[in-house]
Amino acid sequence: MQSYQQCLSGPLLDRIDLHIEVPRVPCCNLSASGDGEPSAAIRARLEVARNIQPERLNQFGLHCNSQMQAQHIRKFCMVDGQGQKLLEMVTNRLGLSARSHSRILKMALHQKVTNFKKL
């Protein structure tokens, strides 16, 4: 994976919001019948999060999180002291750009809203 990432430029990688490693699934698990979460439940959570965005951002003339500017991110994407230390450490260690920093904050906001509504 690292050799593949080295072929991509930093500015291009900077525009990809999520980077996750997905482990290889063992062959015996491919045909196993599992009780995964149904798509309808995932879709319902996504719709709740999407409906919250316009409600929260309407006063600024915005429709969704991707339209948020720095002032909106500072207002809605605040982190506590421990989160701030972690974010600083990751940003420094990985050499993340300001754009990546903002994307992390927006993704954390989305995750917080989604998890809150799930409870």
N, C-alpha and C positions, 0 to 999 in steps of 0.2 A: 504494500500500500504506500509506503514512503517513497518508493521509486516512482510510483504514479503521481503522487503529490508533487514531487520535485519537477515534474514536467509541466505542471500548471503554474502560471504566474501568480505572484502574491495578490495583485489587484483582482484577479479573477476569483481566487479562493476567498478573498475578502467579501465577495458578494454571495457566497453560499452561507445560508443562515445556520444550518446544523451540520455538524460532522459527527457521525457516530460509526463505531465499528460494529458490524453485525457478524457474530460468529457463525461458522459453517454449521448447518443442521445435520446431525447424524442421519444416515440413510434410514435407520429403523424408525426414526421419528417422522419421516416424511409421509408415511402412510398411516400413522397412528391417528386414531380419532381423539381429538382433544376438545376440551370445552373452552375454547377461546372466547373472548368478548365479541358479541355480535356486532356487525357493522352498524346496525341501527342504533345501538347504544353509543358507539363512537360518534356517529353522525349527530345524535342529539346533544352530546357534550360540545361538539364543535359549533353547532348552531347557537347554543347558549352563549358561548364565548364571542361569536360573531355578532350577536345581538347586543351584547354589552358594549362593544366598541363604539357604534354610532351614538348610543346613549351618553357615553362618557365624553366623546369628542365633538359632539354636535355643537356645543357652545363655541368651539374654535373653528367651525366651518370645515371640520374634517370628518371623514367617514370611517377610516380604519387605521390600525396601528402603523401601517407602512407609511402613512402620510405624516406621522408625528415628526416634529422638528425638535431640536435640542431643548427648547423651553418646555415642551410638552413632556419629553422624557424625564426631565428634572422634576416635573410636577407629579407625574403618575408612576414613575419607576424608581421610587426611593428604596434603598436597601438599608438594613440595620448595620451596626458596626462590624459584626462578624462577617456579614455578606460583603461589605465594602473591603475588608481586609483580604478576603478570598478573591474578590474581583481584581484588586490591585496586584496580588501575587500572580494570578493567572495572566493578567495583561502584561506584566513585566517579564515573567518567565517565558511566555510564548511570543512576546513581541507583537501583541495584537495592536491593531490600528484603532483610531477613534471610532471608525465605522463599526468595527467588530465589537467594541465596548458598548456602543449604543444598541446593537443587535442583541447582545446578551441581555441587556436590561429589558428590552422589549419582549424577548422570549420568556424571561423570568416573570414579567407581568402577565403574559398570556397563561403561563403554567399556573401561577397563583390563582388567577380567576377561574381556570378550568378545574383545579383541584378543590377550590372553595365550593363551587357549584355542585361538585360530585358528592360532597358530604351530606 
